[in-house]
Amino acid sequence: MFQKVETNIEYLTRDSRKWVEKGFICMVFSGIKIASSYSGRPVCRGGSKKTLRNVIPILALLLISLAVFGCGDEGVVDAVFTEDDPQPPDELQGSAYLENMSEHSAIRIEMKEIDLSLITDAEGNYSLPNEMAEGEWTLRASYPYFTAAEQSFTIINGMPESDLEPMELAQEVVFNVVPDKPFYTYGETVIITLNVHNVVDYPVTLSSQTSPMTAFAVRHEGATVVGGLFPGQGSEPQSVTIEPGEFVTFVMNWTIDNPDLDPGEYEIYSIVANSDSHPDYFSFDSELADELNKSLFAKLVPATISISAN
């Protein structure tokens, strides 16, 4: 009789180990069956006091075996993960790209459910924290002069149900800068013509709370020496709506009157500011805003002129 009980207890112990390795406590009730076979009657039904006395030692042995083999030093289950078990990543990796661009920095990535915003690197990569609550999340990628893109994903057990898909932002407008001539001397005025082309099949509205909304920047050896890609400080709001396929032309003037400019080649960049929908990209109020604004230069094609001494 004792041998029969010991054999079943040993089987229960092996079974408990098997479940503990998967991170669970296996509450095996086969001991009840042992007691039932030993007493000759089901335990859960009315029985004699002798039957109850027979059951108690067996249940005690079962509890001891679970405590010894199923728990750690402090009575907490030690979940053992094997190399084959999926592990939550340190970071959730994603990417976003700008159509027709080779440089993809400073694309803003926002999580719509919480107040979280970050920007991409030059390759368009970004990382989300891995400590995210279970459920569905929505990402939104945006950049001036490009359509926004969104995607949803689900977190289950600390991990995304599937890999994050790359998000591509379609280009809405193209800027083309044309100076009136290629060579200048000090004191001359450069007439800058900016052509804005809508390349999508829907109207695009660009707007700014200050004026003028047109802006240009002159750069030399990678540094801005005149102007900037910011709207003016006038109090009158401005906006322009460009129809599909339409070209809109703006004209600006720059007189070369800065004596500190060395002779050489200079690049002229120009835009129509869209500060209403992307205010941080057209502001110099913070270090982040400065980084966002500088990222515009990598997406624009400048016009090159030469300046010589008189």
DAFEN-V217798 format. One record per residue. N is the residue number from 1. RES is the residue in one small letter. SS is DSSP state (~ for helix, > for strand, _ for the rest). Layout:
# DAFEN-V217798
[[N/RES/SS] [N/RES/SS]]
This chain:
# DAFEN-V217798
[[1/m/_] [2/f/~] [3/q/~] [4/k/~] [5/v/~] [6/e/~] [7/t/~] [8/n/~] [9/i/~] [10/e/~] [11/y/~] [12/l/~] [13/t/~] [14/r/~] [15/d/~] [16/s/~] [17/r/~] [18/k/~] [19/w/~] [20/v/~] [21/e/_] [22/k/_] [23/g/_] [24/f/_] [25/i/_] [26/c/_] [27/m/_] [28/v/_] [29/f/_] [30/s/~] [31/g/~] [32/i/~] [33/k/~] [34/i/~] [35/a/~] [36/s/~] [37/s/~] [38/y/~] [39/s/~] [40/g/_] [41/r/_] [42/p/_] [43/v/_] [44/c/_] [45/r/_] [46/g/_] [47/g/_] [48/s/_] [49/k/~] [50/k/~] [51/t/~] [52/l/~] [53/r/~] [54/n/~] [55/v/~] [56/i/~] [57/p/~] [58/i/~] [59/l/~] [60/a/~] [61/l/~] [62/l/~] [63/l/~] [64/i/~] [65/s/~] [66/l/~] [67/a/~] [68/v/~] [69/f/~] [70/g/~] [71/c/_] [72/g/_] [73/d/_] [74/e/_] [75/g/_] [76/v/_] [77/v/_] [78/d/_] [79/a/_] [80/v/_] [81/f/_] [82/t/_] [83/e/_] [84/d/_] [85/d/_] [86/p/_] [87/q/_] [88/p/_] [89/p/_] [90/d/_] [91/e/>] [92/l/>] [93/q/>] [94/g/>] [95/s/>] [96/a/>] [97/y/>] [98/l/>] [99/e/_] [100/n/_] [101/m/_] [102/s/_] [103/e/_] [104/h/_] [105/s/_] [106/a/_] [107/i/_] [108/r/>] [109/i/>] [110/e/>] [111/m/>] [112/k/_] [113/e/_] [114/i/_] [115/d/_] [116/l/>] [117/s/>] [118/l/>] [119/i/>] [120/t/_] [121/d/_] [122/a/_] [123/e/_] [124/g/_] [125/n/>] [126/y/>] [127/s/>] [128/l/>] [129/p/>] [130/n/_] [131/e/_] [132/m/_] [133/a/_] [134/e/_] [135/g/>] [136/e/>] [137/w/>] [138/t/>] [139/l/>] [140/r/>] [141/a/>] [142/s/>] [143/y/_] [144/p/_] [145/y/_] [146/f/>] [147/t/_] [148/a/_] [149/a/>] [150/e/>] [151/q/>] [152/s/>] [153/f/>] [154/t/>] [155/i/>] [156/i/>] [157/n/_] [158/g/_] [159/m/>] [160/p/>] [161/e/_] [162/s/_] [163/d/_] [164/l/_] [165/e/_] [166/p/_] [167/m/>] [168/e/>] [169/l/>] [170/a/_] [171/q/>] [172/e/_] [173/v/>] [174/v/>] [175/f/>] [176/n/>] [177/v/>] [178/v/>] [179/p/>] [180/d/_] [181/k/_] [182/p/_] [183/f/>] [184/y/>] [185/t/>] [186/y/_] [187/g/_] [188/e/_] [189/t/>] [190/v/>] [191/i/>] [192/i/>] [193/t/>] [194/l/>] [195/n/>] [196/v/>] [197/h/>] [198/n/>] [199/v/_] [200/v/_] [201/d/_] [202/y/_] [203/p/_] [204/v/>] [205/t/>] [206/l/>] [207/s/>] [208/s/>] [209/q/_] [210/t/_] [211/s/>] [212/p/_] [213/m/_] [214/t/>] [215/a/>] [216/f/>] [217/a/>] [218/v/>] [219/r/>] [220/h/>] [221/e/_] [222/g/_] [223/a/>] [224/t/>] [225/v/>] [226/v/>] [227/g/>] [228/g/_] [229/l/_] [230/f/_] [231/p/_] [232/g/_] [233/q/_] [234/g/>] [235/s/_] [236/e/_] [237/p/_] [238/q/>] [239/s/>] [240/v/>] [241/t/>] [242/i/>] [243/e/_] [244/p/_] [245/g/_] [246/e/_] [247/f/>] [248/v/>] [249/t/>] [250/f/>] [251/v/>] [252/m/>] [253/n/>] [254/w/>] [255/t/>] [256/i/_] [257/d/_] [258/n/_] [259/p/_] [260/d/_] [261/l/_] [262/d/_] [263/p/_] [264/g/>] [265/e/>] [266/y/>] [267/e/>] [268/i/>] [269/y/>] [270/s/>] [271/i/>] [272/v/>] [273/a/_] [274/n/_] [275/s/_] [276/d/_] [277/s/_] [278/h/_] [279/p/~] [280/d/~] [281/y/~] [282/f/~] [283/s/_] [284/f/_] [285/d/_] [286/s/_] [287/e/~] [288/l/~] [289/a/~] [290/d/~] [291/e/~] [292/l/~] [293/n/~] [294/k/~] [295/s/~] [296/l/~] [297/f/~] [298/a/~] [299/k/~] [300/l/_] [301/v/_] [302/p/_] [303/a/>] [304/t/>] [305/i/>] [306/s/>] [307/i/>] [308/s/>] [309/a/_] [310/n/_]]
